[in-house]
Amino acid sequence: MAGLGGFVTLQSFDYGWFRAGERVGPGMVPGLAGAVMLGLGVVIVLRALVRRPEMAARSHGAEPAGSEVAEKAEQETAEQPRDPVSTASVLGLTLLAIYVTQWLGFVVTSGLLVFAVVAVIEREGIVRSAAYAAAVAFTVWLVFDYALNVPLPQGLLPGLGI
Amino acid sequence: METLQLIAEGFSLAFSPINLAFVLLGVTLGTVIGLLPGLGSATGVAILLPLTLGLDPLTALIMLAGLYYGAQYGGSITSILIATPGEASQVMTTLEGYKLARKGRAGPTLAMAAIASFVAGTLTIPLLMTLAPLLGAFALRFGPPEEFALMVFGLIAVAGLTGGDRAKGLAMAALGVALSTVGFDPQTGVPRFAFGNPNLIGGLEFVPVIIGVFAIAELLNQVSVGGAAPIRTRLRDMLPTREDFRVSTWPTIRSSFLGFFVGVLPGAGATVASFFGYDLERRISKRRSQFGTGVMEGVTAPEAANNSAVNGSFVPTLTLGIPGSATTAVILGALLLHGIRPGPFFMTEQSDIAWGLMASFYLGNVALLVLNLPMAPIFAMLLRIRYAFLYPAILVIALLGSYAVANNVFSMWVAAAFGIVGFLMLRNGYPAAPLVLGLILGGMMEQALVRTSSMAGGDYGIFLDRPISLAFFLLSLLTFGAPTIIRVVRRRIRREEVSDGTT
């Protein structure tokens, strides 16, 4: 956060904070926002460094300090079991789907994405996954392309994007 | 007396069988449109506007009112069921509504959202009818310095919204404002933070960002913890309980009036009103520590506020001919298309249309409740679907919604990128709502600041010279500083009590 804020602030000086007559220039608002991010980012880091010994003490029965709701939420989040492989896989498939939309069109891509997620990541049966993916793709085409005339990406092959 | 007569005439014109049929049709179509993320009520009304062109002006307005209310409620459905806000004003509904749905309370939450919206409309439409001319005059005193100060106050107030870390909240708000500056500077044409990418020159659309930080981030989060179990609720659990009504009554009433008066202010709109409505209830509630975990008043307050804010934003639209928000801008366009000219003389020279229009708002409100209240348990049954099948469909809808905003594949990349950002934010306790508000308000804040500096000739003391803007800045300081001061004082008192106890 601090780093990003610093970058934004530095960049804002290139755009110019003021125009003629001390009026607001293109750099003022991003510069102010960046300065706030930088300052608060430093505060958050310093606080985290200070709180580490406090949290260690709390695990030995000391009273909690600071925002209890925030700390409880963060603790609960940290304690939940994680499945990074599935998360990364879903993310990867999503990015791939966006990439191939330009060739296959959105309708076909959405069907393939749903099939890949349901069959491969969730390990549902091939037939069931294929049927469900086809239903989703058809619904997308029916509602957005046919009914609402939203110009969906068609892809390179005629008719494939439907 | 004359006003009462005019109101009666308006209602008698609106309540004809043909108008009733069209309002029901409008609400149904609007709800369907609102269910589709990325479209939103303004876009939904714009898409369906051509359907009204062949109709009598009053009938057309009645159908448009139905479309609008339906689209608003459709967005609430996706906010609550799949953490995908239909538009910015539904972000606060998502925060609490989705958590309630995951607890198996989707049906009651959907029902209470509809009821809160109805109550807000019922309470504030008469205000619109009677106070519009007076409030229009007040709205004229609200200039760029006041708009800027109000938005600063809104951002600082929202920083502590979720009860969490205010520093992180404010940092997110600042990030949102920084993101809003991506693209051409409207004053000078200087491209900012585009780095030569033509897709960034036009700026970041906020809908893909919202879809990313809420829907996609939540989806990734659920996948990472092994997926959410299907929510199997009994039929009787799909209906609101007496406790739901008890905890929602006063928040709904308070937020209705708060939202209406916020909506009157130019530049504020339903988004800011929903944040203020939520924040007010969080601050005064006896169970404020539970906000963020799924509390009913955390849904009914912002729903009431955003519905009444739209009525409020009709004040400058109808009395001055100046739209108060994106949705009212579209509806203003619709009015002009049908030969109706809002403005200072609208209420007097076109009183039959004016009062008929007000009556149509009420009719749309009633139709929404009648149609959607019985449907709430049916919508809630969506959550019975196994998450393994549900989330891929949500992913497709999210990507589609992102695309539909600008018909641009780049928007899908934006949604995916902010999905990753939102997931990391979730893991590290950074709230998403301030980011979204900063992104939405940032552009308007900058415009207000630029106009202020132009009118003041570069003298920024104007903010302190004008009482309304000064009041908002003082409120901002108080809002920002008060929790810290209170905490320091409490700690000192506790230390004194402890030392008194040991001596």
Interface residues (C-beta under 8 A of the other chain):
Chain A: M1 L4 G5 V8 Q11 Y15 G16 F18 R19 G21 E22 R23 V24 G25 P26 G27 M28 V29 P30 L32 A33 G34 V36 M37 L40 G41 V43 I44 R47 S67 E68 V69 A70 A73 E74 T77 Q80 P81 R82 D83 P84 S86 T87 V90 L91 T94 L95 A97 I98 T101 Q102 F106 S110 L113 V114 V117 V118 I121 E122 E124 Y132 V136 V140 V143 F144 L148 V150 P151 L152 P153
Chain B: L36 I47 T162 G163 G164 D165 R166 A167 K168 L170 A171 A174 L175 V177 A178 T181 D185 Q187 T188 V190 R192 F193 I216 L219 L220 V223 S224 V225 G226 S289 G292 A388 F389 Y391 P392 A393 L395 V396 L399 L400 Y403 A404 N407 V409 M412 W413 A416 G419 I420 F423 L426 R427 N428 G429 G438 G442 M445 E446 L449 V450 T452 S453 S454 G457 G458 D459
